[in-house]
Amino acid sequence: MIPLTDYARLETGERDALASAISDHTTLERALHWARTLTPPRGVESVLTQDEYTHDVLIPYGSRYLVYDTS
């Protein structure tokens, strides 16, 4: 299960719904599949390189971004 770290101070209902939606995003493939099912469909907007092994993958979500830390 993937935890949601809420830096945006979401309302409780929105945070709980989002936490539930992303809980099975154990791979980037699952996250991207889920993002494509949204209306409108979304994809990776940016990849930020942290070092040679770690990247942050940004997917737009409403007026915010979901950031997936990958390595």
DSSP file (Angstrom, degrees, kcal/mol; ACC not computed):
  #  RESIDUE AA STRUCTURE BP1 BP2  ACC     N-H-->O    O-->H-N    N-H-->O    O-->H-N    TCO  KAPPA ALPHA  PHI   PSI    X-CA   Y-CA   Z-CA
    1    1 A M              0   0    0      0, 0.0    23,-0.2     0, 0.0    22,-0.1   0.000 360.0 360.0 360.0 133.9    0.0    0.0    0.0
    2    2 A I        -     0   0    0     21,-1.9     2,-0.2    20,-0.2    23,-0.1  -0.818 360.0-137.9 -95.6 125.7    1.3    3.4   -1.0
    3    3 A P        -     0   0    0      0, 0.0     2,-0.6     0, 0.0    -1,-0.0  -0.511  10.5-129.1 -81.6 152.5    0.9    6.2    1.6
    4    4 A L        -     0   0    0     -2,-0.2     2,-0.7     2,-0.0    15,-0.1  -0.899  12.8-157.7 -99.8 122.3   -0.2    9.7    0.7
    5    5 A T        -     0   0    0     -2,-0.6     2,-1.0    14,-0.0     3,-0.1  -0.911  13.6-152.5 -98.5 114.3    1.9   12.5    2.1
    6    6 A D        +     0   0    0     -2,-0.7     3,-0.3     1,-0.2    -2,-0.0  -0.742  33.6 156.0 -98.2  94.5   -0.3   15.5    2.1
    7    7 A Y  S    S+     0   0    0     -2,-1.0    -1,-0.2     1,-0.2    -2,-0.0   0.552  72.2  65.0 -88.1  -9.9    1.7   18.7    1.8
    8    8 A A  S    S-     0   0    0     -3,-0.1    -1,-0.2     0, 0.0    -2,-0.1   0.478 102.2-126.2 -92.2  -3.8   -1.3   20.6    0.3
    9    9 A R        -     0   0    0     -3,-0.3     3,-0.1     1,-0.1    -2,-0.1   0.956  38.0-164.7  55.5  54.2   -3.4   20.4    3.5
   10   10 A L        -     0   0    0      1,-0.1    -1,-0.1     2,-0.1     2,-0.1  -0.239  27.4 -92.6 -65.2 155.3   -6.3   18.9    1.6
   11   11 A E     >  -     0   0    0      1,-0.1     4,-2.9     4,-0.0     5,-0.3  -0.389  43.0-108.5 -62.7 150.3   -9.8   18.7    3.1
   12   12 A T  H  > S+     0   0    0      1,-0.2     4,-2.6     2,-0.2     5,-0.2   0.879 116.8  48.2 -53.4 -46.6  -10.3   15.4    4.9
   13   13 A G  H  > S+     0   0    0      2,-0.2     4,-2.2     1,-0.2    -1,-0.2   0.912 114.3  45.5 -63.5 -43.4  -12.8   14.0    2.3
   14   14 A E  H  > S+     0   0    0      2,-0.2     4,-2.5     1,-0.2     5,-0.2   0.911 113.8  49.6 -66.7 -41.9  -10.6   14.9   -0.6
   15   15 A R  H  X S+     0   0    0     -4,-2.9     4,-2.8     2,-0.2    -2,-0.2   0.925 112.2  47.6 -62.6 -45.2   -7.5   13.5    1.1
   16   16 A D  H  X S+     0   0    0     -4,-2.6     4,-2.1    -5,-0.3    -1,-0.2   0.905 112.9  48.4 -63.9 -41.9   -9.2   10.3    2.0
   17   17 A A  H  X S+     0   0    0     -4,-2.2     4,-2.2    -5,-0.2    -1,-0.2   0.915 114.6  45.3 -65.1 -42.9  -10.5    9.8   -1.5
   18   18 A L  H  X S+     0   0    0     -4,-2.5     4,-2.2     2,-0.2    -2,-0.2   0.913 110.9  53.0 -67.7 -42.2   -7.1   10.5   -3.0
   19   19 A A  H  X S+     0   0    0     -4,-2.8     4,-0.7     1,-0.2    -1,-0.2   0.899 111.6  47.0 -59.1 -40.7   -5.4    8.2   -0.6
   20   20 A S  H >< S+     0   0    0     -4,-2.1     3,-0.5    -5,-0.2     4,-0.3   0.903 110.7  52.3 -66.6 -41.6   -7.8    5.4   -1.5
   21   21 A A  H 3< S+     0   0    0     -4,-2.2     3,-0.3     1,-0.2    -2,-0.2   0.852 117.1  36.9 -65.1 -35.6   -7.3    6.0   -5.2
   22   22 A I  H >< S+     0   0    0     -4,-2.2     3,-2.3     1,-0.2    -1,-0.2   0.472  85.6 101.6 -97.0  -1.2   -3.5    5.9   -5.1
   23   23 A S  T << S+     0   0    0     -4,-0.7   -21,-1.9    -3,-0.5    -1,-0.2   0.764  85.6  45.1 -58.9 -27.0   -3.1    3.1   -2.5
   24   24 A D  T 3  S+     0   0    0     -3,-0.3     2,-2.3    -4,-0.3     3,-0.3   0.253  76.4 114.8-101.1  14.1   -2.4    0.4   -5.1
   25   25 A H    <   +     0   0    0     -3,-2.3    -1,-0.1     1,-0.2    -3,-0.1  -0.400  27.5 144.8 -80.6  64.4    0.1    2.5   -7.1
   26   26 A T        +     0   0    0     -2,-2.3     2,-0.3   -24,-0.1    -1,-0.2   0.587  66.6  36.6 -81.0 -10.2    2.9    0.2   -6.3
   27   27 A T  S  > S-     0   0    0     -3,-0.3     4,-1.7     1,-0.1     3,-0.1  -0.954  82.6-121.0-134.6 157.7    4.5    0.8   -9.7
   28   28 A L  H  > S+     0   0    0     -2,-0.3     4,-2.7     1,-0.2     5,-0.2   0.843 113.6  62.5 -64.6 -32.4    4.7    3.8  -12.0
   29   29 A E  H  > S+     0   0    0      1,-0.2     4,-2.3     2,-0.2    -1,-0.2   0.912 103.6  47.5 -58.3 -43.8    2.8    1.7  -14.6
   30   30 A R  H  > S+     0   0    0      2,-0.2     4,-2.3     1,-0.2    -1,-0.2   0.899 111.4  50.9 -65.3 -40.3   -0.2    1.5  -12.2
   31   31 A A  H  X S+     0   0    0     -4,-1.7     4,-2.4     1,-0.2    -2,-0.2   0.915 112.2  46.5 -63.3 -42.9   -0.1    5.2  -11.5
   32   32 A L  H  X S+     0   0    0     -4,-2.7     4,-1.9     2,-0.2    -2,-0.2   0.882 110.3  52.6 -69.2 -37.8    0.0    6.1  -15.2
   33   33 A H  H  X S+     0   0    0     -4,-2.3     4,-0.7    -5,-0.2    -2,-0.2   0.940 111.8  46.7 -60.7 -46.3   -2.8    3.7  -16.0
   34   34 A W  H >X S+     0   0    0     -4,-2.3     3,-1.1     1,-0.2     4,-0.5   0.914 109.7  53.9 -61.3 -43.8   -5.0    5.3  -13.3
   35   35 A A  H >< S+     0   0    0     -4,-2.4     7,-2.3     1,-0.3     3,-0.9   0.855 104.4  55.2 -61.5 -35.2   -4.0    8.8  -14.6
   36   36 A R  H 3< S+     0   0    0     -4,-1.9    -1,-0.3     5,-0.3    -2,-0.2   0.697 102.0  58.2 -71.5 -17.7   -5.2    7.9  -18.1
   37   37 A T  H << S+     0   0    0     -3,-1.1    -1,-0.2    -4,-0.7    -2,-0.2   0.581  87.3  98.7 -87.3  -9.3   -8.6    6.9  -16.7
   38   38 A L  S << S-     0   0    0     -3,-0.9    -3,-0.0    -4,-0.5     4,-0.0  -0.291  87.3 -89.6 -72.5 162.2   -9.3   10.4  -15.3
   39   39 A T  S    S+     0   0    0      1,-0.2    -2,-0.1     2,-0.1    -1,-0.0  -0.965 123.1  23.3-116.8 115.0  -11.4   12.9  -17.1
   40   40 A P  S    S-     0   0    0      0, 0.0    -1,-0.2     0, 0.0    -2,-0.1   0.662 112.3-116.0 -71.3 159.3   -9.6   14.5  -18.8
   41   41 A P        -     0   0    0      0, 0.0     2,-0.3     0, 0.0    -5,-0.3  -0.288  34.4-158.2 -60.7 146.5   -6.9   11.8  -19.1
   42   42 A R        +     0   0    0     -7,-2.3     2,-0.2   -10,-0.2    -4,-0.1  -0.852  14.5 175.4-125.5 162.0   -3.5   12.8  -17.6
   43   43 A G        -     0   0    0     -2,-0.3     2,-0.3    -8,-0.1   -10,-0.0  -0.777  49.3 -46.6-146.0-169.6    0.0   11.7  -18.0
   44   44 A V        -     0   0    0     -2,-0.2    15,-0.2     1,-0.2     3,-0.1  -0.532  43.7-179.0 -70.1 125.5    3.5   12.6  -16.8
   45   45 A E        -     0   0    0     13,-3.0     2,-0.3     1,-0.3    -1,-0.2   0.776  66.2  -3.6 -92.5 -32.4    4.1   16.4  -17.1
   46   46 A S  E     -A   58   0A   0     12,-1.2    12,-2.9     2,-0.0     2,-0.5  -0.995  50.8-148.1-159.0 151.9    7.6   16.4  -15.8
   47   47 A V  E     -A   57   0A   0     -2,-0.3     2,-0.6    10,-0.2    10,-0.2  -0.988  17.4-159.6-124.8 120.7   10.4   14.2  -14.5
   48   48 A L  E     -A   56   0A   0      8,-3.0     8,-2.9    -2,-0.5     2,-0.5  -0.885  12.6-139.6-103.5 121.2   12.8   15.9  -12.0
   49   49 A T  E     +A   55   0A   0     -2,-0.6     6,-0.2     6,-0.2     3,-0.1  -0.682  22.7 176.3 -82.3 123.3   16.1   14.2  -11.6
   50   50 A Q        -     0   0    0      4,-2.6     2,-0.3    -2,-0.5     5,-0.2   0.850  68.3 -34.3 -91.5 -44.0   17.2   14.1   -8.0
   51   51 A D  S    S-     0   0    0      3,-1.6    -1,-0.4     0, 0.0     3,-0.1  -0.865  83.7 -66.3-158.6-169.0   20.4   12.1   -8.5
   52   52 A E  S    S+     0   0    0     -2,-0.3     3,-0.1     1,-0.2    -3,-0.0   0.694 132.8  29.5 -66.4 -16.5   21.5    9.3  -10.8
   53   53 A Y  S    S+     0   0    0      1,-0.1     2,-0.4    17,-0.0    -1,-0.2   0.619 110.7  66.6-114.5 -19.0   19.1    6.8   -9.2
   54   54 A T        +     0   0    0     -3,-0.1    -4,-2.6     2,-0.0    -3,-1.6  -0.903  51.1 172.5-119.0 133.9   16.1    8.9   -8.0
   55   55 A H  E     -AB  49  70A   0     15,-2.6    15,-3.4    -2,-0.4     2,-0.5  -0.983  24.9-138.9-134.8 146.3   13.6   10.8  -10.0
   56   56 A D  E     -AB  48  69A   0     -8,-2.9    -8,-3.0    -2,-0.3     2,-0.6  -0.935  18.0-155.4-103.4 126.0   10.4   12.6   -9.1
   57   57 A V  E     -AB  47  68A   0     11,-2.9    11,-2.8    -2,-0.5     2,-0.5  -0.906   7.6-153.6-105.6 121.3    7.5   12.0  -11.6
   58   58 A L  E     -AB  46  67A   0    -12,-2.9   -13,-3.0    -2,-0.6   -12,-1.2  -0.842  14.0-180.0-103.0 125.7    4.9   14.8  -11.7
   59   59 A I  E     - B   0  66A   0      7,-2.6     7,-3.1    -2,-0.5   -15,-0.2  -0.989  30.5-121.0-121.7 123.1    1.3   14.0  -12.7
   60   60 A P  E     + B   0  65A   0      0, 0.0     2,-0.3     0, 0.0     5,-0.3  -0.349  30.3 179.6 -63.7 142.0   -1.2   16.9  -12.8
   61   61 A Y  E >   - B   0  64A   0      3,-3.2     3,-2.0     1,-0.1     2,-0.2  -0.832  59.8 -54.0-145.8 102.1   -4.2   16.4  -10.5
   62   62 A G  T 3  S-     0   0    0     -2,-0.3    -1,-0.1     1,-0.3     0, 0.0  -0.485 119.6 -23.4  62.9-130.1   -6.8   19.2  -10.5
   63   63 A S  T 3  S+     0   0    0     -2,-0.2    -1,-0.3    -3,-0.1     2,-0.2   0.268 135.2  60.1 -94.1  11.3   -4.9   22.4   -9.6
   64   64 A R  E <  S-B   61   0A   0     -3,-2.0    -3,-3.2    -5,-0.0     2,-0.4  -0.597  77.8-117.7-125.3-175.7   -2.1   20.4   -7.9
   65   65 A Y  E     -B   60   0A   0     -5,-0.3     2,-0.5    -2,-0.2    -2,-0.1  -0.977   8.7-140.0-128.8 143.7    0.4   17.7   -8.8
   66   66 A L  E     -B   59   0A   0     -7,-3.1    -7,-2.6    -2,-0.4     2,-0.6  -0.894  23.3-155.6 -94.5 132.5    0.9   14.2   -7.6
   67   67 A V  E     -B   58   0A   0     -2,-0.5     2,-0.6    -9,-0.2    -9,-0.2  -0.947   5.8-163.8-116.7 118.7    4.6   13.5   -7.1
   68   68 A Y  E     -B   57   0A   0    -11,-2.8   -11,-2.9    -2,-0.6     2,-0.6  -0.900  11.8-145.7-103.2 121.6    5.9   10.0   -7.3
   69   69 A D  E     -B   56   0A   0     -2,-0.6     2,-0.3   -13,-0.2   -13,-0.2  -0.772  27.0-178.3 -86.0 117.2    9.3    9.4   -6.0
   70   70 A T  E      B   55   0A   0    -15,-3.4   -15,-2.6    -2,-0.6   -43,-0.0  -0.868 360.0 360.0-120.3 152.1   11.0    6.7   -8.1
   71   71 A S              0   0    0     -2,-0.3    -1,-0.1   -17,-0.2   -15,-0.0   0.293 360.0 360.0-148.3 360.0   14.3    4.9   -7.9
